[in-house]
Amino acid sequence: MPVELTPSQALRLWHAVSLEQVRVDSRDLTLRQMAILLQIYLVPPPHTVRGLAATLGVTKPVITRALDTMGSLGLVDRVRDERDRRNVIIKRTVEGALYLEKLGDLIINQGRKL
């Protein structure tokens, strides 16, 4: 079922979620990192550095830097593609799935307060 929000309500929701996320979680992802993480978890795999760069319209080094940060936080993992060793496959992790599940719950809870 679609949610109907005015632009002002949508911004208030984003603001409330952002504030609460900063309060409850020390992992401070940039908007780009969050977009990459959501792409990895919400769009069926496989995901590659090249594919993510094309989808987001950025360079491969931009994706690599974001994945370095998210990998150090345990949100994603990278492995070489056994069929084509030039490719790196981005893998989901349990920690990343839990992070996004909690974020989804946070969005729902903040949305109910509108």
C-alpha positions as a Markdown table, in Angstrom:
| # | Residue | x | y | z |
|---|---|---|---|---|
| 1 | Met | 0.0 | 0.0 | 0.0 |
| 2 | Pro | 1.5 | 3.4 | -1.0 |
| 3 | Val | 2.2 | 5.9 | 1.7 |
| 4 | Glu | 1.0 | 9.4 | 1.1 |
| 5 | Leu | 3.3 | 12.2 | 2.5 |
| 6 | Thr | 3.6 | 15.8 | 1.8 |
| 7 | Pro | 7.1 | 17.0 | 1.0 |
| 8 | Ser | 7.3 | 18.6 | 4.5 |
| 9 | Gln | 6.2 | 15.3 | 6.1 |
| 10 | Ala | 8.7 | 13.4 | 4.1 |
| 11 | Leu | 11.5 | 15.7 | 5.1 |
| 12 | Arg | 10.4 | 15.5 | 8.8 |
| 13 | Leu | 10.5 | 11.7 | 8.6 |
| 14 | Trp | 14.0 | 11.8 | 7.0 |
| 15 | His | 15.1 | 14.2 | 9.7 |
| 16 | Ala | 13.7 | 12.1 | 12.5 |
| 17 | Val | 15.2 | 8.9 | 11.2 |
| 18 | Ser | 18.6 | 10.6 | 10.6 |
| 19 | Leu | 18.7 | 12.0 | 14.2 |
| 20 | Glu | 17.7 | 8.7 | 15.8 |
| 21 | Gln | 20.1 | 6.8 | 13.6 |
| 22 | Val | 23.0 | 9.0 | 14.8 |
| 23 | Arg | 21.8 | 8.6 | 18.4 |
| 24 | Val | 21.6 | 4.8 | 18.4 |
| 25 | Asp | 24.3 | 3.7 | 16.0 |
| 26 | Ser | 28.0 | 4.7 | 15.9 |
| 27 | Arg | 28.3 | 3.7 | 12.3 |
| 28 | Asp | 28.0 | 6.9 | 10.3 |
| 29 | Leu | 27.4 | 6.0 | 6.7 |
| 30 | Thr | 27.4 | 8.7 | 4.0 |
| 31 | Leu | 24.4 | 9.0 | 1.7 |
| 32 | Arg | 26.4 | 7.4 | -1.0 |
| 33 | Gln | 27.4 | 4.5 | 1.2 |
| 34 | Met | 23.8 | 4.0 | 2.2 |
| 35 | Ala | 22.7 | 4.0 | -1.4 |
| 36 | Ile | 25.3 | 1.4 | -2.2 |
| 37 | Leu | 24.3 | -0.7 | 0.8 |
| 38 | Leu | 20.6 | -0.6 | -0.1 |
| 39 | Gln | 21.4 | -1.5 | -3.7 |
| 40 | Ile | 23.3 | -4.6 | -2.5 |
| 41 | Tyr | 20.6 | -5.7 | -0.1 |
| 42 | Leu | 17.4 | -4.7 | -2.0 |
| 43 | Val | 18.3 | -5.6 | -5.6 |
| 44 | Pro | 19.0 | -9.3 | -6.3 |
| 45 | Pro | 22.7 | -10.3 | -6.7 |
| 46 | Pro | 25.2 | -10.6 | -8.1 |
| 47 | His | 26.7 | -7.2 | -7.4 |
| 48 | Thr | 30.1 | -6.1 | -8.8 |
| 49 | Val | 32.1 | -3.0 | -8.3 |
| 50 | Arg | 31.7 | -2.3 | -12.0 |
| 51 | Gly | 27.9 | -2.8 | -11.8 |
| 52 | Leu | 27.5 | -0.6 | -8.7 |
| 53 | Ala | 29.6 | 2.1 | -10.3 |
| 54 | Ala | 27.4 | 2.1 | -13.4 |
| 55 | Thr | 24.1 | 2.1 | -11.4 |
| 56 | Leu | 25.2 | 5.0 | -9.2 |
| 57 | Gly | 26.9 | 6.9 | -12.0 |
| 58 | Val | 30.2 | 7.1 | -10.2 |
| 59 | Thr | 33.7 | 5.7 | -10.8 |
| 60 | Lys | 34.9 | 2.3 | -9.6 |
| 61 | Pro | 37.4 | 3.9 | -7.1 |
| 62 | Val | 34.4 | 5.7 | -5.5 |
| 63 | Ile | 32.7 | 2.3 | -5.0 |
| 64 | Thr | 35.9 | 0.7 | -3.7 |
| 65 | Arg | 36.3 | 3.4 | -1.1 |
| 66 | Ala | 32.7 | 3.0 | 0.1 |
| 67 | Leu | 33.1 | -0.8 | 0.2 |
| 68 | Asp | 36.3 | -0.5 | 2.2 |
| 69 | Thr | 34.4 | 1.5 | 4.9 |
| 70 | Met | 31.4 | -0.8 | 4.8 |
| 71 | Gly | 33.6 | -3.9 | 4.9 |
| 72 | Ser | 35.5 | -2.6 | 7.9 |
| 73 | Leu | 32.1 | -2.2 | 9.6 |
| 74 | Gly | 31.1 | -5.8 | 8.7 |
| 75 | Leu | 28.2 | -4.7 | 6.5 |
| 76 | Val | 29.5 | -6.3 | 3.2 |
| 77 | Asp | 32.2 | -8.6 | 2.1 |
| 78 | Arg | 34.1 | -9.0 | -1.2 |
| 79 | Val | 35.2 | -12.1 | -2.9 |
| 80 | Arg | 36.9 | -12.8 | -6.3 |
| 81 | Asp | 34.6 | -14.2 | -8.9 |
| 82 | Glu | 35.8 | -17.7 | -9.5 |
| 83 | Arg | 34.6 | -17.7 | -13.1 |
| 84 | Asp | 36.3 | -14.4 | -14.0 |
| 85 | Arg | 39.1 | -13.5 | -11.5 |
| 86 | Arg | 39.0 | -9.9 | -12.7 |
| 87 | Asn | 35.6 | -9.3 | -11.1 |
| 88 | Val | 35.0 | -8.8 | -7.4 |
| 89 | Ile | 31.6 | -9.9 | -6.2 |
| 90 | Ile | 30.0 | -8.0 | -3.3 |
| 91 | Lys | 28.4 | -10.3 | -0.7 |
| 92 | Arg | 25.8 | -9.5 | 1.9 |
| 93 | Thr | 26.7 | -10.3 | 5.6 |
| 94 | Val | 24.5 | -11.1 | 8.5 |
| 95 | Glu | 25.7 | -7.9 | 10.2 |
| 96 | Gly | 24.6 | -5.9 | 7.2 |
| 97 | Ala | 21.2 | -7.5 | 7.1 |
| 98 | Leu | 20.7 | -6.8 | 10.8 |
| 99 | Tyr | 21.8 | -3.2 | 10.3 |
| 100 | Leu | 19.2 | -2.6 | 7.6 |
| 101 | Glu | 16.5 | -4.5 | 9.4 |
| 102 | Lys | 17.0 | -2.2 | 12.4 |
| 103 | Leu | 17.0 | 0.8 | 10.1 |
| 104 | Gly | 13.8 | -0.4 | 8.6 |
| 105 | Asp | 12.2 | -0.7 | 12.0 |
| 106 | Leu | 13.5 | 2.7 | 12.9 |
| 107 | Ile | 11.9 | 4.2 | 9.8 |
| 108 | Ile | 8.5 | 2.5 | 10.6 |
| 109 | Asn | 8.6 | 3.7 | 14.2 |
| 110 | Gln | 9.5 | 7.3 | 13.2 |
| 111 | Gly | 6.8 | 7.2 | 10.5 |
| 112 | Arg | 4.2 | 6.3 | 13.0 |
| 113 | Lys | 5.0 | 9.4 | 15.0 |
| 114 | Leu | 4.2 | 11.8 | 12.1 |
